[in-house]
Amino acid sequence: MLEKQFNPDVLYNRIVHFYIDKKGYSKEKANEIAQSVVQKEAQRRICKNEKCKHYSHDHIRNSETCLVAECDCHEFIK
């Protein structure tokens, strides 16, 4: 089973609109928060194996095998 591909633009827009519309923050503050969250989420989805560094959606979830042909990663490391 494959994980859904990470789309930072969608996440960024949703966060910005939430903080502007629901919380009443300024555009600048909402953008800062969104950038921080997107960076954290991107890092969370990258394999911590030094040989790999591919996103989690490039791994098969059950066997944790990397789908990139030239990669030697046999386990997604969180």
C-alpha positions as protocol buffer text, in pm:
chain_id: "A"
residue {
  index: 1
  type: MET
  ca { x: 0 y: 0 z: 0 }
}
residue {
  index: 2
  type: LEU
  ca { x: 138 y: 340 z: -99 }
}
residue {
  index: 3
  type: GLU
  ca { x: 111 y: 652 z: 113 }
}
residue {
  index: 4
  type: LYS
  ca { x: -61 y: 952 z: -42 }
}
residue {
  index: 5
  type: GLN
  ca { x: 192 y: 1189 z: -196 }
}
residue {
  index: 6
  type: PHE
  ca { x: 275 y: 1497 z: 13 }
}
residue {
  index: 7
  type: ASN
  ca { x: 158 y: 1821 z: -146 }
}
residue {
  index: 8
  type: PRO
  ca { x: 308 y: 2118 z: 43 }
}
residue {
  index: 9
  type: ASP
  ca { x: 109 y: 2377 z: -154 }
}
residue {
  index: 10
  type: VAL
  ca { x: -227 y: 2238 z: -43 }
}
residue {
  index: 11
  type: LEU
  ca { x: -117 y: 2218 z: 320 }
}
residue {
  index: 12
  type: TYR
  ca { x: 31 y: 2568 z: 306 }
}
residue {
  index: 13
  type: ASN
  ca { x: -289 y: 2720 z: 164 }
}
residue {
  index: 14
  type: ARG
  ca { x: -512 y: 2543 z: 414 }
}
residue {
  index: 15
  type: ILE
  ca { x: -302 y: 2664 z: 708 }
}
residue {
  index: 16
  type: VAL
  ca { x: -284 y: 3023 z: 584 }
}
residue {
  index: 17
  type: HIS
  ca { x: -660 y: 3040 z: 528 }
}
residue {
  index: 18
  type: PHE
  ca { x: -731 y: 2882 z: 867 }
}
residue {
  index: 19
  type: TYR
  ca { x: -520 y: 3134 z: 1057 }
}
residue {
  index: 20
  type: ILE
  ca { x: -650 y: 3433 z: 860 }
}
residue {
  index: 21
  type: ASP
  ca { x: -1019 y: 3334 z: 849 }
}
residue {
  index: 22
  type: LYS
  ca { x: -1070 y: 3153 z: 1179 }
}
residue {
  index: 23
  type: LYS
  ca { x: -805 y: 3302 z: 1407 }
}
residue {
  index: 24
  type: GLY
  ca { x: -790 y: 3656 z: 1266 }
}
residue {
  index: 25
  type: TYR
  ca { x: -410 y: 3660 z: 1225 }
}
residue {
  index: 26
  type: SER
  ca { x: -235 y: 3892 z: 982 }
}
residue {
  index: 27
  type: LYS
  ca { x: -120 y: 3756 z: 645 }
}
residue {
  index: 28
  type: GLU
  ca { x: 244 y: 3781 z: 751 }
}
residue {
  index: 29
  type: LYS
  ca { x: 192 y: 3587 z: 1076 }
}
residue {
  index: 30
  type: ALA
  ca { x: -21 y: 3323 z: 899 }
}
residue {
  index: 31
  type: ASN
  ca { x: 251 y: 3280 z: 634 }
}
residue {
  index: 32
  type: GLU
  ca { x: 519 y: 3236 z: 902 }
}
residue {
  index: 33
  type: ILE
  ca { x: 314 y: 2969 z: 1077 }
}
residue {
  index: 34
  type: ALA
  ca { x: 238 y: 2790 z: 750 }
}
residue {
  index: 35
  type: GLN
  ca { x: 604 y: 2787 z: 645 }
}
residue {
  index: 36
  type: SER
  ca { x: 704 y: 2640 z: 979 }
}
residue {
  index: 37
  type: VAL
  ca { x: 439 y: 2367 z: 966 }
}
residue {
  index: 38
  type: VAL
  ca { x: 514 y: 2272 z: 604 }
}
residue {
  index: 39
  type: GLN
  ca { x: 888 y: 2244 z: 678 }
}
residue {
  index: 40
  type: LYS
  ca { x: 822 y: 2019 z: 979 }
}
residue {
  index: 41
  type: GLU
  ca { x: 583 y: 1798 z: 782 }
}
residue {
  index: 42
  type: ALA
  ca { x: 827 y: 1765 z: 492 }
}
residue {
  index: 43
  type: GLN
  ca { x: 1108 y: 1661 z: 729 }
}
residue {
  index: 44
  type: ARG
  ca { x: 878 y: 1412 z: 900 }
}
residue {
  index: 45
  type: ARG
  ca { x: 805 y: 1246 z: 566 }
}
residue {
  index: 46
  type: ILE
  ca { x: 1171 y: 1204 z: 461 }
}
residue {
  index: 47
  type: CYS
  ca { x: 1343 y: 872 z: 529 }
}
residue {
  index: 48
  type: LYS
  ca { x: 1615 y: 923 z: 790 }
}
residue {
  index: 49
  type: ASN
  ca { x: 1831 y: 649 z: 635 }
}
residue {
  index: 50
  type: GLU
  ca { x: 2150 y: 824 z: 518 }
}
residue {
  index: 51
  type: LYS
  ca { x: 2154 y: 613 z: 199 }
}
residue {
  index: 52
  type: CYS
  ca { x: 1797 y: 697 z: 106 }
}
residue {
  index: 53
  type: LYS
  ca { x: 1650 y: 1041 z: 196 }
}
residue {
  index: 54
  type: HIS
  ca { x: 1340 y: 976 z: -21 }
}
residue {
  index: 55
  type: TYR
  ca { x: 987 y: 1072 z: 84 }
}
residue {
  index: 56
  type: SER
  ca { x: 764 y: 822 z: 261 }
}
residue {
  index: 57
  type: HIS
  ca { x: 538 y: 803 z: -47 }
}
residue {
  index: 58
  type: ASP
  ca { x: 836 y: 648 z: -228 }
}
residue {
  index: 59
  type: HIS
  ca { x: 820 y: 351 z: 12 }
}
residue {
  index: 60
  type: ILE
  ca { x: 574 y: 64 z: 30 }
}
residue {
  index: 61
  type: ARG
  ca { x: 404 y: 108 z: 366 }
}
residue {
  index: 62
  type: ASN
  ca { x: 372 y: -257 z: 469 }
}
residue {
  index: 63
  type: SER
  ca { x: 719 y: -379 z: 376 }
}
residue {
  index: 64
  type: GLU
  ca { x: 881 y: -32 z: 407 }
}
residue {
  index: 65
  type: THR
  ca { x: 1074 y: -102 z: 85 }
}
residue {
  index: 66
  type: CYS
  ca { x: 1190 y: 197 z: -118 }
}
residue {
  index: 67
  type: LEU
  ca { x: 1038 y: 219 z: -467 }
}
residue {
  index: 68
  type: VAL
  ca { x: 1331 y: 410 z: -619 }
}
residue {
  index: 69
  type: ALA
  ca { x: 1519 y: 160 z: -836 }
}
residue {
  index: 70
  type: GLU
  ca { x: 1873 y: 279 z: -762 }
}
residue {
  index: 71
  type: CYS
  ca { x: 1819 y: 301 z: -384 }
}
residue {
  index: 72
  type: ASP
  ca { x: 1961 y: 47 z: -137 }
}
residue {
  index: 73
  type: CYS
  ca { x: 1709 y: 137 z: 137 }
}
residue {
  index: 74
  type: HIS
  ca { x: 1525 y: -167 z: 270 }
}
residue {
  index: 75
  type: GLU
  ca { x: 1348 y: 5 z: 559 }
}
residue {
  index: 76
  type: PHE
  ca { x: 1184 y: 344 z: 606 }
}
residue {
  index: 77
  type: ILE
  ca { x: 1342 y: 500 z: 912 }
}
residue {
  index: 78
  type: LYS
  ca { x: 1139 y: 758 z: 1104 }
}
